[in-house]
Amino acid sequence: MRRIFALIICLVSQLHAIDLPKDCQQLVVGSAKDWNSSYVTLTVYQKKDQTWQRTIAPWQGRLGKNGLAWGVGLHNNPKNATVKKEGDLRTPAGLFRIGGAWGYDKKIQKKDTLPYRQVTSRDLWVEDSTSDKYNRHVIIDHEPATEWEKQQQMKQNDAAHALKLFIAHNAPPKPKPQAGSSIFFHIWRNGGKNATAGCTTMDATALKNLIAIIDPQLHPCYLILPESELQKTRKLGKLPN
């Protein structure tokens, strides 16, 4: 009996580690088959009268080539868990705030309160873990000249990155070195046949629809987990079914 009680306490403590923030009124839920899957089903929910309501029908996306690993976000990672590392080709799992949007077009359809930046050749997103600007958006005052600057450029004449929405994994002000960087929702490659290096990707129309409804005033979050982990959290009754 004591052993069973201890197991229940352990499980509950882990489940509470991924409870939603009280201010979160909009939630994107990503469900993968298992930790090694690179496919995800995405659904958006919004809270109305204290009840979660689905606002967009579920759609399909792609994840990191090697599946998922626990990321750095609003949750506490389980003890001895496999965690996200720079270059591991895994999507960070857990609970994360959703930030601003970036893209190649001058304007996009979005809520007025959602920050948007038209990307130029001088916009960098630093993936160099040794830099004090690691996992940050940086605008330089000159055209990229060094190989390092060119490697960090956000605009690479790449259609997959023509529009993106930030997922606040390992985000400033104190990103952890080598814990993973530059994690976004963006457009998938080859019609969804290609996995990613860690981002969550989808059809361009689906991404536009997602960005159009994201409302910073509702403090949106992204919950991304294998289905088995999502089922555990749903048992607490604090997540959408």
N, C-alpha and C positions, 0 to 999 in steps of 0.2 A: 504493500500500500504506500509506504513512504517513497519507494522508487517511482511509482506511478505519479504521485503528487509532485515529486521533484521534476519529472519530465514535463508535466503540465505547466509548472511555473516557468521552466526554461522556454517552452514554446510560446507562452503568452508574452514573456519579456521580449522575445525576438519579434513577435507580431506588433507589439506596441512601438517597436523601433521604426516602423514604417507607417505609423498613423499619419493622416493628412494634417497639415497645419490648419488651425481654426479659420484662418482668413482665406483658405483656398475654396473658391466657389466655381472653378472651372478646371476640369481634369481630362487630360489625354491619357488613356490607358493603353499600353502596349502589351500584348500577350504572345509569348513565344512558346513553341511546343515543349522545349526543354533548354537546358543551359548551353547546348551545342548547336542550336538551331539558328540559322541566319534569316529566317522568315518570321514576320510578326503580323498580328491582326491589331489594327488601331481603331479606337472608339473614343469619341469626345462626349463628355458629360458636363452638365451645368446644374448647379444647385438652385432650386426654386422652392420656396416655402419649406426649407429644410429637407427637401427630397431631391435626390439625384435623378436627373432626366437626361436621356440620350438625345444629343442635338444633331448628330450626323450618323448615318448608317455606317457600320464597320467597313473598313477597307484594308487592303493588303499593303505591306511594305517589306523592306529588306533591312537586315541588321549586319553586324560585323561578320566577316567570313568565318571566324572561329566561334561565333555565338556570343554569349554574355559572360560578364564578370562583374562583381559588385563594384559600384563606382563611389565617388565622393559627392554626396548630396545632402538631403534633409533627413536621411535615415542613418541608423547605426548598423554597420556591417556585422554579420554573425562572426563569432570567434573562429579563427583559422579558415576563414572563407577565402576563396580565390578572388583577388581584387584586380581591377583594371590597371594595366601598365601601358605606358607609351609604346606604340608599335605592335601591340599584341593581337591586333585585328579582332578585338572583342568590343561589343557595345556595352557601355556602363549600365548596370542594372541598379534599380532602386528608385528613389523619389527625388525629382529635381524641379527647380523653378524653370519657367520658360521666359526667355529674354527677348531682345529686339530682333528685327529682321534686317537682312542685307540682300542686295540684289543688283543686277546690271541695269534694270530699267529706272527711269527717272522717278516714276510713281508706280505704286501698286495699290490694290484694293486692300484696305486694312482699317482697323479702328483708329480714330484720331490719336488716341493715347499710346498706341504701339510705336515705339521708335523705329524709324527706318532710315537706312543709309544707302545711297547709291554708291556702289563700290567703284573706285578708280584704281589706276595702276599704283597709286601711292598708299592704298589701304593694305595693311599687313595683319595677319593673325599669327602670332608667334607660337610655333610648335617646338622651338628649341628649349629643352628643359633646363639648360644651363643659363638661360637669359633671365634677367630680373623682370622681363616683360612676358614671361611664359604664360601661355593661354590667355592673352589679352589682345584686344583690337588696338592697333597702333597706326596712326597716320603720319607718314614722314613728309618732310618739306621739299623733297626732291624726287626725281625719277629713280627707281631702284637701280643701283650701280653695282653693288657687290653681289656675289653668288648667294650669300646669306639672305640679303634683302629679297632677292628674286625668289628664293625658296619659300619665303613667308608670304608672298603675295596672295591676296584673296582672289584677284581677278586673273584667271589663267586661260581666258578664252575657252572655257569649259562649260558646256550647257548644263551639266549636272549641278554646277554651283551658281547658276544664274539667279537663283532665289534660295534663300536659306533662313531658318529660324533657329536662334540659339537655344541650346539645352544647357543649363547651368551646372554641368558636371565639372568638379574641381575648379570652380570659378573663382575669380578675384573676390575679396582682396588678398587671400592667402592660398593660391593654388599650390598643391604639393608637387614637388619635382618628380618627374617620371610617372605621375599618376594618370596621365592621359589628357589630351587637349583637343581643341577645335572640334567639339561635338555639336552637331546641328541636325535638324530636319532639313533635308534637301532633296533634289530631284534624283530619281534612281537612274542607273545606267542600263543601256541595252534592253529597255522595256521591262526592267525588273529581273532580268536574268543574272545580273551581277550582284554579288554581295558587296559589303562596304568595308572600310578600314575601322569602323566603329560608330559611324553616324546611323541615323534612321532615315531611310529614303523611301520615296513613293512616286507615283505618277505626278506629273506637273500640275494637272488639274486638281488632284487631291491636295497637293501642297498649297495651292492658291486658296482652295476652300478652307483649309485649316487656318492659314494665316489671316484670312478675312474675318474669322470669328474670334480669334484670340483677343481677349480683353484684359489688359493689365489691371484694370480696376477690380477684376474678379480674382486677381492673384493666381493665375493659371500655373498648374504643375503637370509634370509628366511622370507617370508611374509605369515603369517598364520592368517586367519580371517573367520568368517561365510560368506557365499556367498553374503548375503545382504550388508555387509560392503565392500566386494571386488567390488561389482557393483558400489557402490558410488565412490570408489577411481578410478575406470576405467573411470568414467565420466570426470575426469580431463585430460585424455589422456596421462597419464604418466606411465601407467602400461600395461603389455601385456594383450591382449584380450583372 
